[in-house]
């Protein structure tokens, strides 16, 4: 399997950091946010670590769960 290009990885990590920042501002655990977004808690952790290429559907799930516009996550 080919390695992920550095810029792609940087974008995933930045997205994950933004999710974490907003989650912490709301005082939510990863598990609580995962439940609100309808995803598994381990998936939530891997998103925050930048290990996942998140689908558009999940970006909207996270935005809704965090009470923000999807554009604020990017």
Legacy VTK file of the C-alpha trace (Angstrom):
# vtk DataFile Version 3.0
C-alpha trace
ASCII
DATASET POLYDATA
POINTS 74 float
0.000 0.000 0.000
1.466 3.405 -0.953
2.273 5.886 1.779
-0.042 8.856 2.276
1.352 12.040 0.735
2.628 14.420 3.440
0.182 17.196 2.530
-2.770 14.803 2.757
-1.610 13.650 6.156
-1.152 17.259 7.329
-4.723 18.052 6.296
-6.098 15.031 8.132
-4.171 15.928 11.275
-5.366 19.553 11.090
-8.967 18.376 10.681
-8.607 16.060 13.670
-7.147 18.849 15.796
-10.082 21.093 14.911
-12.566 18.391 15.906
-10.714 17.883 19.197
-10.568 21.631 19.882
-14.328 22.040 19.416
-15.089 18.854 21.366
-13.059 20.071 24.331
-14.687 23.517 24.205
-18.025 21.745 24.622
-16.676 19.574 27.435
-17.391 16.353 25.549
-15.445 13.116 25.716
-14.530 11.324 22.498
-17.096 8.707 23.410
-19.843 11.302 23.913
-19.084 13.006 20.604
-18.980 9.663 18.818
-22.410 8.829 20.191
-23.831 12.192 19.137
-22.354 11.783 15.654
-23.433 8.157 15.302
-19.945 6.731 14.860
-17.907 4.225 16.861
-15.716 5.651 19.627
-12.539 4.130 18.162
-13.313 5.760 14.815
-13.645 9.103 16.614
-10.189 8.699 18.126
-8.620 7.805 14.794
-10.221 10.883 13.191
-8.775 13.132 15.889
-5.332 11.589 15.370
-5.537 12.247 11.612
-5.521 8.579 10.715
-8.769 8.647 8.698
-9.769 10.134 5.373
-13.184 11.307 6.562
-16.130 11.162 4.167
-18.305 14.171 3.452
-21.189 12.433 5.214
-19.136 12.100 8.395
-17.920 15.699 8.202
-21.574 16.743 8.352
-22.253 14.283 11.180
-19.429 15.798 13.227
-20.533 19.343 12.431
-24.102 18.613 13.497
-22.928 16.912 16.686
-20.689 19.883 17.510
-23.344 22.451 16.598
-21.249 24.166 13.923
-21.362 24.637 10.179
-19.383 21.986 8.305
-17.159 24.704 6.840
-15.911 25.542 10.325
-14.290 22.131 10.532
-12.124 22.638 7.465
LINES 1 75
74 0 1 2 3 4 5 6 7 8 9 10 11 12 13 14 15 16 17 18 19 20 21 22 23 24 25 26 27 28 29 30 31 32 33 34 35 36 37 38 39 40 41 42 43 44 45 46 47 48 49 50 51 52 53 54 55 56 57 58 59 60 61 62 63 64 65 66 67 68 69 70 71 72 73
